[in-house]
Amino acid sequence: MNQKKTLAIDIGGSHIKGTILDTEGRELASYESVKTPANHTPKSLLKAIEDLKKNMEDYDQIAVGFPGYIKKGIVLTAPNLDTKKWKGFKLENEISKALGKPTRLLNDADMQGLGIASGKGFEIVLTLGTGFGSAFLLNGQLMPHLELAHHPLTKKKDYDDYLGEKALLKKGIKKWNKRIKKIIKILKKVFHYDTLYIGGGNARHINVKLKKNIRLVSNEDGIKGGSKVWE
């Protein structure tokens, strides 16, 4: 069995968070956080990751969740970090070179999904932060990533526009919660999920009544998926 320690990093639009995990996803180091660089360039983000890990030296491998579409360790989209700056960037390879450890890179919601899902039935994980993220799992197995965030919801808005942080600030908590209620109804009708998990920094603003198979989760829960990335 792989007993190696994993440095798990969650890259967000406002903060980059990290900790060290054992093979069961238990935290072995304090939960660290630094601000995501304002200019959102690959160079500045790599520097921020190096700063983050200064107090976390004892690890064997790295798992990174990134807010965009990832294929073979390469960033294809980064809507909340500026896709023009990131498209085609080999982030997995560059982090591995910078920190000197083997690295695996995947979408941030997918990594959180691995850490949160129970492994029973069809489960959906939503993340509500700077943007909107989603992950789909069947009996604990991560399904091919779908960029639900950019699926058209209205003539002018996708899920990201509808529920992202900009929408929350513009519409206010009351109207934003009405939108949450609408999205939950749509997801249930389309996917017939067994369990829906909602996390991310803005999940704390949800005040609508949730059914028993819908659970609010924390970022700390999600980052634990970093160890499962290496299974």
C-alpha positions in Angstrom: 0.0 0.0 0.0 1.2 3.5 -0.8 2.1 5.1 2.5 3.5 8.3 1.1 2.5 11.7 2.3 0.7 14.1 -0.1 0.9 17.8 -0.2 -2.6 18.8 -1.3 -3.1 22.2 -2.8 -6.4 23.9 -3.7 -6.0 26.8 -6.1 -8.9 29.3 -5.8 -9.7 32.6 -7.4 -9.0 34.4 -4.1 -6.8 32.1 -2.1 -4.5 29.1 -2.5 -4.8 26.6 0.3 -2.9 23.5 1.3 -2.0 20.8 3.9 -0.2 17.5 4.1 -2.3 14.3 4.1 -1.7 10.7 5.0 -3.1 7.9 2.8 -6.5 8.1 4.6 -6.8 11.9 3.9 -6.0 12.9 7.5 -4.2 16.2 7.9 -0.7 15.9 9.1 0.1 19.6 9.0 -1.7 22.9 9.8 -4.0 24.2 7.1 -2.1 26.9 5.3 -3.5 29.7 3.0 -2.0 32.5 0.9 -3.7 35.0 -1.4 -4.0 34.2 -5.0 -1.8 36.8 -6.9 -3.9 39.6 -8.3 -2.4 39.4 -11.8 -3.2 35.7 -12.0 -0.1 34.8 -14.1 1.5 31.4 -14.1 4.8 32.8 -12.8 3.2 34.6 -9.9 1.0 31.6 -9.0 4.0 29.3 -8.9 5.8 31.7 -6.6 2.7 31.8 -4.3 2.7 28.0 -4.2 6.3 28.0 -3.2 5.5 30.4 -0.4 2.6 28.2 0.7 4.7 25.1 1.2 7.5 26.7 3.2 6.1 25.4 6.5 5.2 22.0 4.9 8.5 20.3 4.0 7.8 16.7 4.9 5.9 15.2 1.9 6.5 12.8 -0.9 4.1 13.8 -3.7 1.7 16.6 -4.7 -1.9 16.8 -5.7 -3.3 20.1 -7.0 -6.8 21.2 -7.7 -7.1 24.0 -10.3 -10.2 26.1 -11.2 -10.4 25.2 -14.9 -10.4 22.4 -17.4 -7.3 20.1 -17.2 -6.1 17.5 -19.7 -2.9 15.5 -19.2 -1.6 18.1 -16.8 -2.1 21.0 -19.1 -4.5 23.9 -18.4 -7.0 24.4 -21.2 -9.3 26.9 -19.5 -9.1 29.2 -16.4 -12.2 31.3 -16.5 -11.6 33.0 -13.1 -7.9 33.4 -13.6 -7.8 34.6 -17.2 -7.8 31.8 -19.8 -5.6 33.8 -22.2 -2.7 33.7 -19.7 -3.2 30.0 -18.9 -4.3 28.2 -22.0 -1.7 25.5 -22.9 0.4 26.0 -19.7 1.9 22.8 -18.5 1.1 23.5 -14.8 1.5 19.9 -13.6 5.1 19.7 -15.0 6.0 23.2 -13.7 4.9 22.6 -10.2 6.8 19.3 -10.2 9.9 21.1 -11.3 9.5 24.0 -8.9 8.9 21.8 -5.8 10.9 18.8 -6.8 8.2 16.2 -6.2 5.9 14.1 -8.5 2.7 16.0 -9.1 -0.8 15.3 -10.3 -3.1 18.1 -11.5 -6.9 18.0 -11.9 -9.9 20.2 -11.7 -10.4 21.7 -8.2 -14.0 20.5 -8.0 -13.0 17.0 -9.0 -10.3 16.8 -6.3 -12.9 18.0 -3.7 -15.3 15.4 -5.0 -12.8 12.7 -4.3 -12.4 14.0 -0.7 -16.1 14.5 0.0 -18.1 11.7 -1.7 -19.2 8.7 0.3 -18.7 6.2 -2.5 -22.3 5.2 -2.5 -24.4 5.7 -5.7 -24.4 8.7 -8.0 -23.1 11.8 -6.2 -22.6 15.4 -7.3 -20.3 17.9 -5.7 -20.8 21.6 -6.3 -18.3 24.3 -5.3 -19.4 27.9 -4.8 -16.5 30.2 -4.7 -15.2 32.9 -7.0 -16.8 30.7 -9.7 -19.0 27.6 -9.9 -17.5 24.1 -10.0 -18.9 20.6 -10.3 -17.8 17.0 -10.0 -19.7 13.8 -10.7 -18.9 10.4 -9.1 -20.4 7.0 -9.4 -19.8 4.6 -6.5 -16.7 6.7 -5.6 -15.2 6.7 -9.1 -14.7 10.1 -10.6 -16.5 10.4 -13.9 -15.2 12.4 -16.9 -15.1 16.0 -16.0 -17.9 18.2 -17.3 -17.6 22.0 -17.3 -21.2 22.4 -16.1 -20.2 25.9 -15.0 -20.2 27.0 -18.6 -23.3 25.2 -19.7 -25.9 27.8 -20.9 -28.6 28.4 -18.3 -30.3 31.4 -19.9 -29.8 33.3 -23.2 -27.0 35.3 -21.6 -25.9 33.4 -18.5 -24.2 30.1 -17.7 -24.0 28.5 -14.3 -20.9 30.4 -13.5 -22.6 33.8 -14.3 -25.7 32.7 -12.4 -24.2 31.5 -9.1 -20.6 32.8 -9.0 -19.4 35.4 -6.5 -20.2 38.3 -8.9 -23.8 37.2 -9.0 -23.9 36.9 -5.2 -22.6 40.4 -4.7 -24.8 41.9 -7.4 -28.1 40.2 -6.5 -27.7 39.9 -2.8 -28.1 36.8 -0.6 -31.9 36.6 -0.8 -32.1 36.5 -4.6 -29.0 34.4 -4.8 -30.6 31.8 -2.6 -33.6 31.7 -4.9 -31.2 30.8 -7.7 -29.6 28.1 -5.5 -33.1 26.6 -5.0 -33.7 26.7 -8.8 -30.4 25.0 -9.6 -31.0 22.2 -7.1 -34.4 21.6 -8.7 -32.8 21.4 -12.2 -30.0 19.1 -11.1 -32.4 16.7 -9.4 -34.6 16.6 -12.5 -31.7 16.1 -14.9 -29.4 13.8 -13.0 -31.5 12.1 -10.3 -28.5 12.1 -8.0 -28.4 10.1 -4.8 -26.5 12.7 -2.8 -25.7 16.3 -3.6 -22.8 18.1 -1.7 -22.4 21.8 -1.8 -19.1 23.4 -0.7 -16.8 26.3 -1.4 -16.5 29.6 0.5 -19.9 31.0 -0.5 -21.8 27.8 0.6 -22.0 29.5 4.0 -24.5 32.0 2.6 -27.1 29.2 1.7 -30.2 29.6 3.9 -32.8 27.6 1.9 -34.2 24.4 3.4 -32.2 21.4 2.0 -33.5 17.9 1.7 -31.8 15.1 3.6 -29.7 14.0 0.6 -28.2 17.5 0.2 -25.3 18.3 2.5 -23.1 21.4 3.0 -19.4 20.7 3.3 -16.2 22.6 4.0 -13.1 23.3 1.9 -11.2 21.3 4.5 -13.3 18.3 3.7 -12.7 18.8 0.0 -8.9 19.1 0.1 -8.7 15.6 1.6 -9.3 14.4 -1.9 -5.6 15.1 -2.6 -4.5 11.7 -1.2 -7.1 9.8 -3.3 -5.7 11.4 -6.5 -2.7 9.1 -6.0 -4.6 5.9 -5.4 
